[in-house]
Amino acid sequence: MKPVIAIVGRPNVGKSTLFNQITRSRDALVADMPGVTRDRLYGEGRIGLRSYIVIDTGGLSGEAEQLDGLMARQVEQAVQEADAVLFMVDARSGLIPGDQRICDWLRRLGKPVRLVVNKVDGIDPAAALAEFHGLGLGEPYPVAAAHGRGVAGLVGEVLAGFPESAEEGMPTEDEGGIRIAIAGRPNVGKSTLVNRMLGEERVVVCDLPGTTRDSIFIPLERRGRRYTLIDTAGVRRRGRVHEVVEKFSVVKTLQAIEAAHVVIHVVDAREGVSDQDLRLLGFVIETGKALVIAVNKWDGMDRDERERVRNELKRRLAFADFARIHFISALHGTGVGDLYASVEAAYEAATQALSTTRLTQVLTDAVADHAPPLVHGRRIKLRYAHLGGRNPPLVIIHGNQTEHVPDSYRRYLVNTFRKVFKLEGTPVRIEFKTGENPFAGRKNPLTPRQQEKRKRLMRHTKKKGR
């Protein structure tokens, strides 16, 4: 088993910076302000042949407010899961009462704790470490997480306390299964849906919009099949995004969508489909991701309200009519289990292998039923088709004058391929290629007989003109 290391401490002491250094990634969102991290973020690191798992946590402020209390529960769960805890303090702030409270709390949990003093660059290390001896956690370890100084030695000391397993020298393969991104506007219930799908309080859920700030990747196994759920930050309209952290959160969300196989877009049934929903759905389709739409907060609505919502979805989401729509209640779990079947169907459709023979046959039948229009008196000829890529399916069609194929005929072909191959839940792209004319730009030389005939024809034309 890989050792699990949790990083805890007050807000803004550099936990996420240390997480990125240990995992050699930029997965954790880092900003010069407290309270950026709120959920548990898992990452994997490796030193030599030894691998380990790292958990980044939110800062423990000691406040009893709703959001701080929820974050504290997340930190406690991370510590319970960990084999070792890195308790991080700030050398520039010195030892404060908040550090002492966290130290007492960790001591009661009975986990192995290593005291890490961050931000020692530019100051005397001996003076910086002196006051932290009073915590009684052993010799403090100085690091400069922002520059990576002392990080490798710290991890080496922590791993020295764990036996090496035979599996740690083996290369590991990422088998996360289907990656599912949960996207949508703020406060529509994305984190609640993630927790309901997992069956545990894995991410912080609060009535405040913008609670989730980072993209959280969570592995999951259900009925023998593996998934990776990605809880993303809500994306607001650009004009309403003011904080720098929120701008980075939006970037993380868009990156998570691009990394996913299937996107579950969550819509608030009580607020309806907003323009921001349409923009976000447009981005999902543009990136070619398979799509499932979940209409949340469906419980408690009367018949007239539900009929109004259905009509609005049909009218405003006509461009995404290939996606299945589920009416759910993430809070109570109604309809949540049905999402998995749609996710799997969309993923299978997006990654389906389509043979050239079958694609060409479907293209031939489609052209026979409804031929392309004439262009300058000449018929567009579509000869054969083959698969150019998957996830999303890309069908490449070869023929003549294909640059003149109208959008309406392109949509007709997309709908035909979707119907025949049952490509539900995924966008289908078509690319046309026109074959080169081997005689373009070439002139055939006239034979002497043809030249003589041409001269006679020209003399006859001149006489007739007189």
N, C-alpha and C positions, 0 to 999 in steps of 0.2 A: 504494500500500500504506500502511496505517496504521502509524505508529511504535509500537513495543512498548517499554514502560518497565517494568523490574523494580525492586522495592524490596527491598533486602537490609540485613542488619545483625544485631546481637546480639539476644537475646530481650528483650522489654519496653522497646524504645526508641521504640515508637509507629508501627511500620510499618503495622499494620492501621488505625490511626486515620488516618494519611495516605492510605491506600488509599481509605477511605470518603470523605474530603474530596475527593480527586481525581476519584473517580467519582460524587460526589454521591449516595451510596447508604449503606445500612447492611448491605451484603452481608457484610462481614468481621466476624467475632465479635471483640469487644473486651472485655478484662477487665484489671484491675490485678494481673496475675500473669504470670510468664514462661511461654513454651511453649504459648500458646493455639493459635496457627496452626501447622499441621503440614504441610498440603498446599499446592500451588500454587493460588491463587485468581485467576481472570481477571475483569476488569471493563472496561467501556468508558466513556471520558470524552469531554468535548467542551468546547472553549473557542472561542466564536464559531462559525466554520464549520469549524474544524479538530477532527478526532476522533482518538483514540488508544486504545491498549489498555494496561492496567496489570496487572501481575502482583504479587500479594502473596505473600510467602514466609515460611517458618518461620524462627525465630531460629537463628543459627549460634553454638553454644556452644563448639565446639572439642572436645567430649567424643567418645570413641570408642565409647560405648555403642551398643547395637543401634539404638534408636529415633533417637538423635541422628545416627548415620551415615546412616540412611535419609532423614532430613530434609535432611541436607547434600547428598545426591544430588538431591533435589527442587530445592534452591536452585541447584545447578550447572546443571540442565536449564533452569531459568527464565532464568538469565544467558545461556546459550547461545542461547536463543530471542530475547532482547531486543536492541533496537537501542541502548538507553541504560540505564544502571544508576544508581539513586539509592542511594548508600551512606549509611545513616542512623545517626547517633550520638546520644548523650544528653548534653546540655549540663550537666545536674546531676550526672551520674556522672563527667564528665570523660573524658579519654583514658586508656584502660586497655589492657593487653596484648592482650586479645581483639580490640579494634578494629584494632590494628596487624597482627595475623595475617590478619584479613579483608581489610585493605587490600593486603597483600602477595599474597594469593590472587587478588584482583580484578585486580591489576596484571599477573599472569601470564596471565590470560585474554584480555587485550588489548581489552576492551570500553570504550567511553567511559563514564567514571564521574563523577558529580556528587556532591560531599560535602554532605550535608544535616545540619545540627545542629538537633535538635529540643529542645523544652522550654526555650526561651530567655525565656519570659514570666516577668516578675518579677525578672529578673537583668540585669546589664549585658551587652549583646550583645558589645561589644568584648572584654571580659574572658573571656566564654564561648567566643569563637571563637579566641582567641589560641593556645591550646595545640594546636588541631587543624590549624594550618598545618604542623606537623611531619610530617603524613602525606604531604605532597607531592602532593596532589590538586587543587591550585588553591585559589581563594578559597572558603572554606566559606559555605554559604547558610543563614542562620538562619530557622527557622520555629517556629510554635506550632501543631502539627497539631490539638490538641484544640480550639482556638478558630478554626482556619482562617487564622491570620495568616501571610502570606507564601507561601501555597500556590499561589495563582493566578500570582504572579510567578515562582515556581519552575518551574511547568509551562510557562509562556511562554518562559522561557530554554531549557528542554530542547527544546521544539518548534522554536525558532529555528534549531537546527542541522540540521533536516530540510527538504527542499524540499516545497513545497505541491504536492499532486496534484490533478488535475481532479476526481477523485471525492470529495475531502474536502468540497467545497461542496455536494454532493448529499445530500439527506436519506436516511438509511439505514432499511431496514425489517427488523424482526426476523424472520428466516426460519429459526428454529432447528429446525423440523420437529417431530417427535413428542417431547415431553418425557417421559423415562422416569426415575422415581425408584426407586432401589434401597434398600429399607427392610428393617428387621428388628432383632433384638436384637443386642447387642454380640458381636463375635467369631464371627459365623456365616459370614463370608466375603464381605461386601458389597464391600469395596474390592478384594479379589482378583477378584471377578466383574467389577467395572468395568474393571480392568486387562486382564483376559482379553478382554472385549468390545472394548476399544480396541486391543489388540495391543501395548501398551507399558506400562511402569511409570509410570503417570500419577499415582497417589495412593499414599501411604505404606501399606504392608502390614506388620503386625507381629503376633506372637502375643499381645501384650498387649491385653486388652479395652479399648475406649474410645479406640483410636488416632485415629480420625476424630472431630473435634470440630465441624467446620463443614460446611455443605452445599456441595459442590463441583459447579458446573455445567460440563459439558464437551461442547462441540459435536463431532459425529461425522457423517461421511458414509460410507454403505455401499451399494454397488451403485446409486449414483445417487440414494439417498434420504437425507434429512437427519434426524438425531436430536440430542437433547441429553440426555446421561446426567447424572443427579444422584446423586452419592454422598452418603449421609446418615450422621449419627451414629447409633449403636445406641441404642435406647430401652429402658432398664431399668425395672423396677417402681418406682413413685414412692417407696416406702419406702427404696429403696437409692440414691436420688439425693441426694447430700449436697453436692457442690461446686456453687458458683454457676455456674461455667462449664458444667458438665454440664446444669444446668437450662436455660441458654440454648441449649445444643446440642439439647436435646429440642424446644424451641420452634422452632428452625431446621428440624429434621426434619419437624415437623408442617406448617410453612409450605411446605416443599419438596413434601410430599405434596399439599397443596392447589394448588400451582402446576403439578403434573405432569398429563399426559394419561393416562398408564398407570403403574401401580405394580407393580414386581416385588418381591414379598415373599419374602425368603430365609429358609428354615427349615433348621436344623441337623438332618440325618437322624439323627445319633448321639444327640442330646439330645431329639429329638421335638418335638411341638407344646406349647409352654408356655402358661400363662395370659396372659403378656405378649404372645405372638404373637396370641392371640385378641383381646386388647384393641386391638392395633395394626391387625389386620385389620378389626375393627369400626369403627375410625375411618376407614379407607380406604373401606369401603362406605358409611358415613354421609356422607362427603364426596362420594360418587357417582363415585369414580374407577374406571376400568377396571383389572382386576387379573389378574396372572399370578403363580403360585406356583412358586418354584424351591426344590426340596429339595436342598441342597448336601451335600457330603462323602459322596456315594453310593458312591464307589469303595471297594473293600476290604471291603464288607459281604457276609456270606454270605446264602444264600437265605432262611433262617429270619428273620434280622434284617430283610431287605427286606420280607418278607411282613408282619412285625409293624408296620413303619413304614407300609405301605400301609393296613392295617386301622385304624391310629390316625388317619391322615389322613382316611379315609372317615368315621370316627366323629366326630371333633372339628371337621372343616371342612365339615360338612353345610350350614351356613348360607352357605358360599361355593362351593357346588357349580357355579356358573356359570363359575368360573375354571379355566383349564387348569393342570395340574400337570406340571412337568418335573423329572426326576431328573437332576442334573448333578454335575460335579466342576469347580468354578471353578479349582482349582489345576492340573488337567491339561487342562481345556478340553472335557471330555466333555459333550455335550448343550448347550453354551452357544450354539452357532450356531442351534439350533432356537428359542431364545427370541424371536428377531426376528420369525418368522412369527406367533407367538402375540401378540406386542405389536401388530403391524400389524392382525391380525384383531380384537383387542379394541378398538383405536382406530377401525377402520372401523365396528364394530358400535355403538360409543358415539356416533359422529357421523353415523350413517346417517339419511337423510331418509325419513320415513314419511308417505305421503299420507293425507289424511283419509278418502278413499273406501276405501282398502285397510284402514285401521284399523277403520272402522265395519263393514266386511264381516266381518273376523275376529271382532269383538265380537259381531255378530249370530249367527255360526256357533257361537261359544262358548256364548252364552246358549241357543241351540236345543239344543245337546248336553247342557248342564247348567244349568238355570235357577236364578236366585237363590232363596233361601228366602223363605217368607212372613213378613211382619211385621204382627202384629195382624190377621191374616186377609187382608192385602193383599199382592200380589206386588210386589217391587222391580222397577222398569222401568229398563233401561239402553238409551238410545235411540241415541246416536252417540258417536264418539271422535275426537279429533284430537291431533296432536303439540304439546305445550306447551314442549318444550325438548330440547336434545341435550347429550350428554356430562355426565351420563347421560341416556338417553332418558326423557322424561316424557310419559306418555300421560294425557290428561285425558278422563274419561268423564262425559257428561251423562245425567241421568235423574231419576227420582222416588224419594224415600226413600233416596237413596244414603248418607246418614249411618248407615244401619242395615246396610250391607254388612259381613258378618263377615270377619275376617282370613283365614279358610280360603278364602273365595271370592276375596278379593283375590289370594292366592297362586296360585289356579287361573288367574286371568286373566293374572298375570305369567308363569307357565309357558307359557300358550298363546301370548302374544305373543312370548316368547323362542323357542319352537319354530318358529313360523310364519316369523318374520323372521330367524331364526338369529342372535340377539343373544347370542353367546357372549363371555364375558370382561368383561361390563359389567353393573352392577346396572340394573334396570328399575324405574322408579317409576310408580305410578298415583295419580292424584288424581281424586276424585269431586266433581261439582258438581250440586246439586239445583236444578232450575228453579223460579223463583218462581211461586206460585199466584196468578193475577190476581184471583181471587175471595176470597182469604183476607181475613177481617175485614169483608167486605161482606155486608149483608143485603138481600135483594130485598123491596121493599114489596109487600104483598098487595093484590090488586084487591078491589073491593067484593064481587064474587061469592065470592072465596076467603075473605073475612072472614065472610060470612054462612054459608058452609059450615062454617067452623071453629066458629062459635057453635052451630050445630045439633049438631055432633059432640060438643061439650063438654056440652050439655044431655042428649044421649042417654047419655053416659058417666055423668053424675050420677044419672039415673033408674035405670040398671042397677046402680049401686052401692047404692041403697036396697033 
